[in-house]
Amino acid sequence: MNNNGHGSVLWFTGLSGAGKTTTAKFLEEKLRKQGRRVELLDGDELRDTICKGLGFSREERFENIKRVTYLARLLSRNGVDVLVSAITPYTEMREHARAQLPGYVEIYVKCPLHVCEMRDVKGLYAKARSGAITQFTGISDSYDEPSNPDITLCTSTATLEQNGDTILAWLGHAAPLEKSTSRRD
Amino acid sequence: MNNNGHGSVLWFTGLSGAGKTTTAKFLEEKLRKQGRRVELLDGDELRDTICKGLGFSREERFENIKRVTYLARLLSRNGVDVLVSAITPYTEMREHARAQLPGYVEIYVKCPLHVCEMRDVKGLYAKARSGAITQFTGISDSYDEPSNPDITLCTSTATLEQNGDTILAWLGHAAPLEKSTSRRD
């Protein structure tokens, strides 16, 4: 916890298939082992719950992120560390989240488009290329590269463990006064 | 907290104008003074955030309650006491909430329809009677009276303070083992 009892909100942004959820899950486990209260909010999963029915137009994508932000805010102000895994493609969305969340940490999960497309874990890039799905980030919709993220991770060149360590080191560095208390215990 | 670190979920159900939010706000303040982490989820307010765009058909009302339940679950499993103020008119909705929430406490805020209608704080009953709004609980949509609530409050005959005491007494009685620890401190 930091920010007057608020939890951190580690916001993972990046292309589909860049490794946001994989990295967030890895970190979630690490933080739980430290005895912290943690929740992982996955953009894909939230589209089945509080974001059900929203499409992928610019407006609906923004509404989607507003709801995720609302949820992250409720949790983090109660001392929960929140990990958000969501493409969050537009700069204004990330500005919204930063403005709303005292513990916001922007983590850019960077991976070249051709690598994401080669991985294509969910088969979505193939569908986007064939036109079976539209408004797909990186193919038929834009991704504004973060201009000033708090942390940048490269998943095509660094390992999961290395990236996890980068975040943990950043968190430790960002809150040196708490090293002897909850943050590092 | 109770239920293995889960917070309680005090779910206020009843007609529009029965006094759900008034009672919940009163209790919220009391619980905060006890040093507990508390969130009040108001059904009306959530229709501007995570439930935006949902209407009042049976299906949409249920979807609305599912989202509120989802949010209450995330908070309560992190030790937050959650107060929910929402009409929650159908039995199956309350069964859903009870099944999903380990700390669920059903509080029936009981008030005769004619009293709610006389109060008509938001002017909604007048609109419902004139037909300006449809599917309005108690007028043009049903309210299944709770058959076995944990607590029943009568807002037309008891004062706010009395009702607040009833809930606090119930909470104290329901968790006698915690009387000397967090619950009563």
Boltz contact constraints between the chains, C-beta under 6 A:
constraints:
  - contact:
      token1: [A, 37]
      token2: [B, 78]
      max_distance: 6.0
  - contact:
      token1: [A, 49]
      token2: [B, 70]
      max_distance: 6.0
  - contact:
      token1: [A, 50]
      token2: [B, 50]
      max_distance: 6.0
  - contact:
      token1: [A, 50]
      token2: [B, 67]
      max_distance: 6.0
  - contact:
      token1: [A, 67]
      token2: [B, 50]
      max_distance: 6.0
  - contact:
      token1: [A, 70]
      token2: [B, 49]
      max_distance: 6.0
  - contact:
      token1: [A, 78]
      token2: [B, 37]
      max_distance: 6.0
  - contact:
      token1: [A, 78]
      token2: [B, 80]
      max_distance: 6.0
  - contact:
      token1: [A, 80]
      token2: [B, 78]
      max_distance: 6.0
